[in-house]
């Protein structure tokens, strides 16, 4: 089993939303009001701990809530 770190998980999540919505990184940057480099760094895992405000901006650009963004394993799993 392959384990991803937090930055890889978030980067993969962003890529998934881009693919689902047929968006480019540039288009999401424009819609979210973030620089292209910020999104690229998140997707590549260069940014290790994104700010909540950055995630909120991405969610706004995607038209989703922060809850929707994090509503997937491992974030929605209950620890036992």
PyMOL CGO cylinders between C-alpha atoms (Angstrom):
from pymol import cmd
from pymol.cgo import CYLINDER

trace = [
    CYLINDER, 0.00, 0.00, 0.00, 1.28, 3.46, -0.89, 0.3, 1, 1, 1, 1, 1, 1,
    CYLINDER, 1.28, 3.46, -0.89, 0.93, 6.15, 1.75, 0.3, 1, 1, 1, 1, 1, 1,
    CYLINDER, 0.93, 6.15, 1.75, 0.81, 9.78, 0.69, 0.3, 1, 1, 1, 1, 1, 1,
    CYLINDER, 0.81, 9.78, 0.69, 1.79, 12.70, 2.86, 0.3, 1, 1, 1, 1, 1, 1,
    CYLINDER, 1.79, 12.70, 2.86, -0.59, 15.59, 3.50, 0.3, 1, 1, 1, 1, 1, 1,
    CYLINDER, -0.59, 15.59, 3.50, 0.77, 17.79, 0.71, 0.3, 1, 1, 1, 1, 1, 1,
    CYLINDER, 0.77, 17.79, 0.71, 0.46, 14.95, -1.83, 0.3, 1, 1, 1, 1, 1, 1,
    CYLINDER, 0.46, 14.95, -1.83, -3.10, 14.23, -0.70, 0.3, 1, 1, 1, 1, 1, 1,
    CYLINDER, -3.10, 14.23, -0.70, -4.12, 17.87, -1.11, 0.3, 1, 1, 1, 1, 1, 1,
    CYLINDER, -4.12, 17.87, -1.11, -2.33, 18.15, -4.46, 0.3, 1, 1, 1, 1, 1, 1,
    CYLINDER, -2.33, 18.15, -4.46, -4.06, 15.03, -5.75, 0.3, 1, 1, 1, 1, 1, 1,
    CYLINDER, -4.06, 15.03, -5.75, -7.40, 16.36, -4.54, 0.3, 1, 1, 1, 1, 1, 1,
    CYLINDER, -7.40, 16.36, -4.54, -6.93, 19.60, -6.47, 0.3, 1, 1, 1, 1, 1, 1,
    CYLINDER, -6.93, 19.60, -6.47, -5.94, 17.67, -9.61, 0.3, 1, 1, 1, 1, 1, 1,
    CYLINDER, -5.94, 17.67, -9.61, -9.05, 15.53, -9.24, 0.3, 1, 1, 1, 1, 1, 1,
    CYLINDER, -9.05, 15.53, -9.24, -11.29, 18.58, -9.11, 0.3, 1, 1, 1, 1, 1, 1,
    CYLINDER, -11.29, 18.58, -9.11, -9.51, 20.11, -12.11, 0.3, 1, 1, 1, 1, 1, 1,
    CYLINDER, -9.51, 20.11, -12.11, -10.07, 16.93, -14.12, 0.3, 1, 1, 1, 1, 1, 1,
    CYLINDER, -10.07, 16.93, -14.12, -13.70, 16.57, -13.02, 0.3, 1, 1, 1, 1, 1, 1,
    CYLINDER, -13.70, 16.57, -13.02, -14.46, 20.15, -14.03, 0.3, 1, 1, 1, 1, 1, 1,
    CYLINDER, -14.46, 20.15, -14.03, -12.22, 20.21, -17.12, 0.3, 1, 1, 1, 1, 1, 1,
    CYLINDER, -12.22, 20.21, -17.12, -10.31, 23.18, -15.70, 0.3, 1, 1, 1, 1, 1, 1,
    CYLINDER, -10.31, 23.18, -15.70, -6.71, 24.19, -16.17, 0.3, 1, 1, 1, 1, 1, 1,
    CYLINDER, -6.71, 24.19, -16.17, -4.50, 25.33, -13.31, 0.3, 1, 1, 1, 1, 1, 1,
    CYLINDER, -4.50, 25.33, -13.31, -4.48, 28.80, -14.85, 0.3, 1, 1, 1, 1, 1, 1,
    CYLINDER, -4.48, 28.80, -14.85, -8.29, 28.95, -15.02, 0.3, 1, 1, 1, 1, 1, 1,
    CYLINDER, -8.29, 28.95, -15.02, -8.61, 27.89, -11.37, 0.3, 1, 1, 1, 1, 1, 1,
    CYLINDER, -8.61, 27.89, -11.37, -5.99, 30.47, -10.42, 0.3, 1, 1, 1, 1, 1, 1,
    CYLINDER, -5.99, 30.47, -10.42, -8.05, 33.18, -12.10, 0.3, 1, 1, 1, 1, 1, 1,
    CYLINDER, -8.05, 33.18, -12.10, -11.31, 31.97, -10.54, 0.3, 1, 1, 1, 1, 1, 1,
    CYLINDER, -11.31, 31.97, -10.54, -9.78, 31.66, -7.07, 0.3, 1, 1, 1, 1, 1, 1,
    CYLINDER, -9.78, 31.66, -7.07, -7.72, 34.84, -7.16, 0.3, 1, 1, 1, 1, 1, 1,
    CYLINDER, -7.72, 34.84, -7.16, -4.49, 32.95, -6.48, 0.3, 1, 1, 1, 1, 1, 1,
    CYLINDER, -4.49, 32.95, -6.48, -1.20, 33.06, -8.38, 0.3, 1, 1, 1, 1, 1, 1,
    CYLINDER, -1.20, 33.06, -8.38, -0.56, 30.14, -10.75, 0.3, 1, 1, 1, 1, 1, 1,
    CYLINDER, -0.56, 30.14, -10.75, 2.60, 29.36, -8.79, 0.3, 1, 1, 1, 1, 1, 1,
    CYLINDER, 2.60, 29.36, -8.79, 0.62, 28.85, -5.59, 0.3, 1, 1, 1, 1, 1, 1,
    CYLINDER, 0.62, 28.85, -5.59, -1.54, 26.19, -7.22, 0.3, 1, 1, 1, 1, 1, 1,
    CYLINDER, -1.54, 26.19, -7.22, 1.39, 24.54, -8.98, 0.3, 1, 1, 1, 1, 1, 1,
    CYLINDER, 1.39, 24.54, -8.98, 3.30, 24.39, -5.68, 0.3, 1, 1, 1, 1, 1, 1,
    CYLINDER, 3.30, 24.39, -5.68, 0.29, 22.78, -3.99, 0.3, 1, 1, 1, 1, 1, 1,
    CYLINDER, 0.29, 22.78, -3.99, -0.17, 20.25, -6.77, 0.3, 1, 1, 1, 1, 1, 1,
    CYLINDER, -0.17, 20.25, -6.77, 3.54, 19.37, -6.86, 0.3, 1, 1, 1, 1, 1, 1,
    CYLINDER, 3.54, 19.37, -6.86, 3.72, 19.05, -3.07, 0.3, 1, 1, 1, 1, 1, 1,
    CYLINDER, 3.72, 19.05, -3.07, 6.22, 21.89, -2.76, 0.3, 1, 1, 1, 1, 1, 1,
    CYLINDER, 6.22, 21.89, -2.76, 3.91, 23.65, -0.32, 0.3, 1, 1, 1, 1, 1, 1,
    CYLINDER, 3.91, 23.65, -0.32, 3.89, 21.45, 2.76, 0.3, 1, 1, 1, 1, 1, 1,
    CYLINDER, 3.89, 21.45, 2.76, 1.27, 23.27, 4.86, 0.3, 1, 1, 1, 1, 1, 1,
    CYLINDER, 1.27, 23.27, 4.86, -1.19, 25.35, 2.85, 0.3, 1, 1, 1, 1, 1, 1,
    CYLINDER, -1.19, 25.35, 2.85, -2.98, 28.11, 4.69, 0.3, 1, 1, 1, 1, 1, 1,
    CYLINDER, -2.98, 28.11, 4.69, -6.67, 27.74, 5.37, 0.3, 1, 1, 1, 1, 1, 1,
    CYLINDER, -6.67, 27.74, 5.37, -7.27, 30.96, 3.43, 0.3, 1, 1, 1, 1, 1, 1,
    CYLINDER, -7.27, 30.96, 3.43, -5.59, 29.38, 0.40, 0.3, 1, 1, 1, 1, 1, 1,
    CYLINDER, -5.59, 29.38, 0.40, -7.80, 26.29, 0.61, 0.3, 1, 1, 1, 1, 1, 1,
    CYLINDER, -7.80, 26.29, 0.61, -10.85, 28.53, 1.00, 0.3, 1, 1, 1, 1, 1, 1,
    CYLINDER, -10.85, 28.53, 1.00, -9.86, 30.49, -2.11, 0.3, 1, 1, 1, 1, 1, 1,
    CYLINDER, -9.86, 30.49, -2.11, -9.45, 27.27, -4.08, 0.3, 1, 1, 1, 1, 1, 1,
    CYLINDER, -9.45, 27.27, -4.08, -12.85, 26.07, -2.88, 0.3, 1, 1, 1, 1, 1, 1,
    CYLINDER, -12.85, 26.07, -2.88, -14.40, 29.37, -3.88, 0.3, 1, 1, 1, 1, 1, 1,
    CYLINDER, -14.40, 29.37, -3.88, -12.87, 29.04, -7.36, 0.3, 1, 1, 1, 1, 1, 1,
    CYLINDER, -12.87, 29.04, -7.36, -14.22, 25.50, -7.62, 0.3, 1, 1, 1, 1, 1, 1,
    CYLINDER, -14.22, 25.50, -7.62, -17.67, 26.49, -6.32, 0.3, 1, 1, 1, 1, 1, 1,
    CYLINDER, -17.67, 26.49, -6.32, -17.50, 24.08, -3.39, 0.3, 1, 1, 1, 1, 1, 1,
    CYLINDER, -17.50, 24.08, -3.39, -17.32, 24.31, 0.39, 0.3, 1, 1, 1, 1, 1, 1,
    CYLINDER, -17.32, 24.31, 0.39, -14.22, 23.52, 2.42, 0.3, 1, 1, 1, 1, 1, 1,
    CYLINDER, -14.22, 23.52, 2.42, -16.20, 20.58, 3.79, 0.3, 1, 1, 1, 1, 1, 1,
    CYLINDER, -16.20, 20.58, 3.79, -16.70, 19.28, 0.24, 0.3, 1, 1, 1, 1, 1, 1,
    CYLINDER, -16.70, 19.28, 0.24, -12.96, 19.64, -0.40, 0.3, 1, 1, 1, 1, 1, 1,
    CYLINDER, -12.96, 19.64, -0.40, -12.06, 17.48, 2.60, 0.3, 1, 1, 1, 1, 1, 1,
    CYLINDER, -12.06, 17.48, 2.60, -14.96, 15.03, 2.29, 0.3, 1, 1, 1, 1, 1, 1,
    CYLINDER, -14.96, 15.03, 2.29, -12.92, 12.02, 1.20, 0.3, 1, 1, 1, 1, 1, 1,
    CYLINDER, -12.92, 12.02, 1.20, -10.72, 9.41, 2.85, 0.3, 1, 1, 1, 1, 1, 1,
    CYLINDER, -10.72, 9.41, 2.85, -8.59, 9.83, 4.90, 0.3, 1, 1, 1, 1, 1, 1,
    CYLINDER, -8.59, 9.83, 4.90, -10.19, 13.05, 6.12, 0.3, 1, 1, 1, 1, 1, 1,
    CYLINDER, -10.19, 13.05, 6.12, -13.72, 11.75, 6.56, 0.3, 1, 1, 1, 1, 1, 1,
    CYLINDER, -13.72, 11.75, 6.56, -12.74, 8.51, 8.29, 0.3, 1, 1, 1, 1, 1, 1,
    CYLINDER, -12.74, 8.51, 8.29, -13.43, 8.08, 11.97, 0.3, 1, 1, 1, 1, 1, 1,
    CYLINDER, -13.43, 8.08, 11.97, -10.40, 7.02, 13.96, 0.3, 1, 1, 1, 1, 1, 1,
    CYLINDER, -10.40, 7.02, 13.96, -10.95, 3.97, 16.12, 0.3, 1, 1, 1, 1, 1, 1,
]
cmd.load_cgo(trace, "trace")
